[in-house]
Amino acid sequence: MKKFMRVSFFALAAALFTAGVALAGPMTAGESFKAFTVALEIFDGSLADRLGSIPDGAIDADHAIPMDPIANLEDGAYWPVTHVGEKNKKLDGEKKEWGLKEIKYDEKGGDFKITLTEEYGWKFTYEGTYDPAADALSWRFVQTRDDGGILADIYFDCRKTDFGYAAQLYDARLDAVHKLAINGANGSVGWDYDEGASREPLPANVGLDYPKTCRTWYAVSGKTLGFKPLDGEPREFEAAKK
């Protein structure tokens, strides 16, 4: 799928993008998702820096949080959602680029549904709703084979908060959930699965410690990295001096 640019000026881009949208009026769902991915890029980069600065072996690979689902959010795996609110103008241009057989797009009020069909009959469906007053976005992504078999079933929720963003990503096929709270370069990401995983409504008053309701999590605060393994007590690491 299409990749977003990964460049060092994302922090400035986030400020300029948000300011520009504020002057233009309420966000569309697509603009809201773009703004979230910009914020996520900043936090994810900060987390990667902290993880890269701790001693080798400090966090066992078997206990590390799987971050690929989060990377998919910022790397454009769900790019059709960024076009919601554009009345299909740019989606039509993507049809030829991706070799798609058909694109169906429907938007009414805050609700939307996009279905992409590729030449062999596989379908990629994005269905969701956006509340511009709360800047709260929810969508479901389902990928199916030509015989109707489900290959992916992902639920995503995010909302703007007084500290930045809160979000959750639930994989129904794997029964696994990621929870996020982002405050610039600081924040936390939690992960849980099986009996610890569920998709619940994202609270309107969610706090910065929201991901710590998971059994395992990372937390970044300045130069400090917090980590809680699945079956252990929280630990802290200080970023190594350069």
Residue pairs with C-beta under 8 A, 6 or more apart in sequence:
1 75
1 76
1 77
1 78
1 79
2 76
2 79
3 75
3 76
4 37
4 41
4 74
4 75
4 76
4 79
6 41
6 75
10 38
10 41
10 42
10 45
11 42
11 184
13 38
14 35
14 38
14 39
14 42
17 34
17 35
17 38
18 35
21 27
21 31
21 35
26 132
26 133
27 35
27 132
27 135
28 84
28 85
28 86
28 130
28 132
29 81
29 84
29 85
29 110
29 112
29 128
29 130
29 137
30 81
30 82
30 83
30 84
30 85
30 86
31 85
32 130
32 132
32 135
32 137
32 158
32 160
33 78
33 81
33 82
33 84
33 137
33 158
34 82
36 137
36 158
36 165
36 167
37 73
37 74
39 164
39 165
39 182
39 184
40 70
40 73
40 74
40 165
40 167
40 180
40 182
41 74
42 182
42 184
42 185
43 180
43 182
43 184
43 185
43 186
43 187
43 220
44 67
44 70
44 71
44 74
45 185
46 185
46 186
46 187
46 220
47 187
47 189
47 218
47 220
47 225
49 239
50 220
50 223
50 224
50 225
50 237
50 239
51 59
51 218
51 225
53 225
53 237
53 239
53 240
54 225
54 237
54 239
54 240
55 237
58 237
59 227
59 229
60 229
63 216
63 229
63 230
63 232
65 178
65 189
65 190
65 191
65 216
65 217
65 218
66 191
67 189
69 169
69 171
69 176
69 178
70 169
70 178
70 180
70 189
72 78
73 156
73 169
78 126
78 139
78 141
78 156
79 94
80 91
80 94
80 114
80 116
80 124
80 126
81 114
81 126
81 128
81 139
83 90
83 91
83 94
83 114
84 107
84 112
84 114
84 128
84 130
85 107
87 107
88 103
88 105
91 103
91 105
91 114
92 103
94 100
94 103
95 102
95 103
98 116
98 118
99 118
99 119
100 116
100 117
100 118
100 119
101 117
101 118
101 119
102 115
102 116
102 117
103 114
103 115
103 116
103 117
104 113
104 114
104 115
104 117
105 112
105 113
105 114
106 112
106 113
106 114
107 113
110 129
110 130
110 131
110 132
111 128
111 129
112 126
112 127
112 128
112 129
112 130
112 139
113 125
113 126
113 127
113 128
114 125
114 126
114 127
115 123
115 124
115 125
115 126
116 123
116 124
116 125
117 123
117 124
118 124
120 146
121 145
121 146
122 143
122 144
122 145
122 146
122 151
123 142
123 143
123 144
124 141
124 142
124 143
125 140
125 141
125 142
125 143
125 144
126 139
126 140
126 141
127 139
127 140
127 142
128 137
128 138
128 139
128 140
128 156
129 137
129 138
129 139
130 136
130 137
130 138
131 137
134 159
134 160
134 204
135 159
135 160
136 157
136 158
136 159
136 160
136 202
136 204
137 156
137 157
137 158
137 159
138 155
138 156
138 157
138 158
138 202
139 155
139 156
140 153
140 154
140 155
140 156
141 152
141 153
141 154
141 156
142 150
142 152
142 153
142 154
143 150
143 151
143 152
143 153
144 150
144 151
145 151
150 173
152 171
152 173
153 171
153 172
153 173
154 169
154 170
154 171
154 172
155 168
155 169
155 170
155 172
155 199
156 167
156 168
156 169
156 170
157 167
157 168
157 201
157 202
158 165
158 166
158 167
158 168
158 180
158 202
159 165
159 166
159 167
159 202
159 204
159 206
161 181
161 206
163 181
163 183
163 207
163 208
164 181
164 182
164 183
164 184
164 187
165 180
165 181
165 182
166 179
166 180
166 181
166 182
166 202
166 206
166 210
167 179
167 180
167 182
167 202
168 177
168 178
168 179
168 180
168 199
168 202
169 177
169 178
169 180
170 176
170 177
170 178
170 197
170 198
170 199
171 177
172 199
174 193
175 193
175 194
175 197
176 191
176 192
176 193
176 194
176 197
177 191
177 192
177 193
177 196
177 197
177 198
177 199
177 214
178 189
178 190
178 191
179 189
179 190
179 191
179 192
179 210
179 211
179 213
179 214
180 187
180 188
180 189
180 190
180 211
181 187
181 188
181 206
181 207
181 208
181 209
181 210
181 211
183 208
185 220
186 220
186 221
186 222
187 208
187 219
187 220
188 208
188 209
188 210
188 211
188 212
188 217
188 218
188 219
188 220
188 226
189 211
189 217
189 218
190 210
190 211
190 212
190 213
190 214
190 215
190 216
190 217
190 218
191 214
191 216
191 217
192 214
192 215
192 216
196 214
196 215
203 210
211 217
211 219
212 219
212 228
215 228
215 230
216 228
216 229
216 230
217 226
217 227
217 228
218 225
218 226
218 227
219 225
219 226
219 227
220 226
223 238
223 239
224 236
224 237
224 238
224 239
225 236
225 237
225 238
225 239
226 234
226 235
226 236
227 234
227 235
227 236
227 237
228 234
228 235
